[in-house]
Amino acid sequence: MKYLYPQPLKAKRVNKRSHLAAGVLTPALFEYRKGDDQPPLETPFNGSTLKSARSIINLLFALGVAALALVGCASAKAPVGQLYSPPPSLSGTATPVVARSQSAMEAISRGVAAVTPPGAALQDVYFQFDSIDLITEAQEILKKNAEWMKANPKSRVEVEGHCDDVGSAEYNLALGAKRAQVAKDFLISQGIAPDRLVTISYGKEAPACFEETEECRVQNRRARFVMFTELPTS
C-alpha cells in the first residue's frame, strides 16, 4: 500500500565521510528515491562517527576541569577583602569632635533654652542665690576650662553671666555682669591672657530652664563660656 503524500524529489547524495572527516556533526542523512513506499529511516552513525564524538566530548570535559582548577587557584590566592570598613568616626581612629555651645543670643533668636551640651569643652559654673562667690566646685570647673584654653591657644571665649527670674530685669543684668567678670578674673589667674576673654550679661533673659521652680532657678544662676572666634596666626 502506498502513501498518499507527494513523493519527494530525489535528494543529492552527500559524501558522509568527507563531512565526518571535517569534524562537522550534521543531522541524519536521508536518501529518497522516487517510488519508495515510505520515508527511509535515518542513516545510523558508523563506528568512526561515534569515536569522533567521544573524542570531542572528552576534550570539552578536560577543558572544563582545567578551567575550574584555575578558578580555584585564583580564589585561594586572592586576599579576602573586608565587606564593610567603618568610617574613622566609628572605628575609634578619628579625633573626637568637641561639641560647641551656642551663644545665648543664638538661643534667644531660635526661641530655645541656652543650654551647654554635656560634651562641650567649656562647662558652666553655678552660683548661689543672689551671689557672685565661686564655690569649690565652680573653681574646679574653671581650672579645667583654663587647661583647655591653654591647649587651644587660638580660641577666644565669651563669658556669659546669667541669673534666675527673681528680681527686676535691671538688677539681674547687673548681677549677671558681676558673675561673668568673676569667672573671667579666675581664668586670668590661671594664666589665660585677658585679650582672649570678653564678658556679657543676659540677666534673666536667656534661661536654661523655663519653669518657675527652685530646681529651674538653680540651673539659671550660672556663667557660660562660648567660643566665638580665633586669633589670627600672623
N, C-alpha and C positions, 0 to 999 in steps of 0.2 A: 504494500500500500504506500503510495507516495504522498508526501506532504503537499499542502495546497499553497504554501508561501512561495513567493517569487524565488526563482533559482538565482543564486549569486553568481556573479561573474567569476571566471577563473582567476584566482589570485596569482600574483607573480611569486615565483619561488624565491625564497630568501636563503642566502648562504649562512646557515646556522653556525657553522664552525668559525667563519670569519667574525661573526658577532661575539661569540664566546671568547675568541682569542683576543679581541679588543677589550674584553672586560666589561661589556655592556650587557646589563640584565634587561632583556626585553620581555614583553608579555609572551604568553604561549603562542606558538606559531600554528597557524591553521592553513590547511590546504583544501580548497574547494575545487571540485570538478563538476562540470556540467553533467547533470543526470544522476547525481548522488541522491539516495533516498532520504538521508538525514544529515545534519551538520556533523562534520567529523569531530572526533574527540581531540582534546589538546595533546599536542605532541609532548611527551614527558621529557624532562631533562635527562641527559645521559650522565655517566659517571664523571666525565670531565667537568661538566657544569656544576655538579654538587661539590666537587673538590675545590673549584674556584670560589664558590660561595662561602665554603667553610674557611678558606684562607682569608677572605675579606673580613669575615666576622671575627676571626681570631686576631687579625691586625687591629680592628677597631677596639676590641676588648683590651688589647695590650696598650694602645694609646690612652684609653680611659684610665687604666690603672696607673700609668705613668703620670698623667695629669693630676690625679688625686694625690699621688705621693708628693709631687712638687708643691701642691697647695698646703698639704700637711706640714711640710718642712718650713714653708714661709710663715705659717701661723705659729709654729713652735718658736721660731727665731724672732718674730716681731715683738717688741716690747708691749706690755699690756698698758694701755692708756687709762687715765683716770676719767671716769664718766662724768664726774662733777667736781669742779675746782671752786671752792667757796671764795668769795671775794675777800680781800685783806681785812675788811671790817668784821667778817665773821670768823676768820681763821685766827684772829688774835695777833696778826703781824702788823696791823696798821696802827699809827699813832692815834690814841683816843681823842675824839673831838670834845673840846671843852664847851659846855653849854653857856650861852651868852644870856645875861639878864637884860631884858628890855627895860628901857628907862620908864620912869613914872609918867613922863609926858606921852610916850608911846601908848602906855596902858590907858591913859585918860582918853586919848584920841580914838582908841578902839573900843572904849566902854568896858574894859575888863579890869580885873584886880591886878595891882602892881606886885606880883609875886616873884620871888627869886627861885629859879629851878634848883632842885636838890643837887644836881651835878655841876652847878656853877662854880667857877674858880674862886670867886669872891663871895663870901657868905655874909648874911645880915648880922647885925648885933642889936640887942634889945635893951630897953631901958625900963626902969621902974616908973610908976605913975608920977607925972609932973617932975621928972628928974633928968639930969644930964650926966650923972655919975656912971662911970663904966664899971660894971660888976666884973667879978673874976672871969666868968665865962665869956663875957664880951671881950675882955682883954686877950684871952687865948685865941679867939676867932680873929681878932685884929692882927695878932702876931702871924697867924697863918696867911692872912691876906697880904701882909707885908712881905713874907717869904715868896709868895707867888709873884708879886710885883718886882722883886729883886731878880727872880729867874726870868722875867719878861720885861726887860728894861725899856722896850719901846712903848709899852702900854701907858695910857693916861686914863685916869679914873675920876668919875664924877661921884661925889659923896652926897647922897640924898638924905635929908632929915625928915622924919615922919612922926605924926602924933595920932592919938586917938580922937574920938569925936567929942570929948568933954572940953568945954570952954569955947571961947569965941574963935572965929577964924583968924583974927589978928594975933591973939595970944598964941595960938598953935603955930602960926607961921614963925613967930619969934623963937618959940621953943624948938621947933624943928631946925632952925638955923643954928642954934646953940649945939644941938646934938650932932649935926653934921660937922661943925667945927671941932668938937671934942674928938670925934673919930679921926678927922684929918690930922689933928695935932698928935695923936697917938701913933699914926702911921709915920709921921715925920720923925718922931722919936725913935722909930725902929729903923731909920736910915733911908726912908723914901724921900726923894727930892720934892720940895714944895711945889715946883712948877709942873709936876705930874699929877697934881690933885686940885680939883675945884669943888666947891660946895654949892648946894642949892637946897632950899626948903620948900616942901609942899604942904606943910602943916597937916591938916586932916583931909585934904582934898584928894589924896591918892591912897586909899586904904588897901590893905591886903585882904581884909575880911569886912563884909558889909553889914553883918548882923550887929544889933545893938546889945551885945552881951559882953561880960567881962572877959570871956575867952577870946573874943574878937579884938577887944581893946588891947589885950596883951600883945597880940600879933602886929598891931598897928604902931606901937611905940618902938620905933626902930630907926636904924641908919642902914641905907643900902649903898652898894658900890657897883657902878655901871661903867664898863669900858666904852669909851666913845670915840677915840681916835688913836693915832700912833704918831710918835715923834718922827720928824724927817731924819733920814740916815745921813745926810750931808751936813 
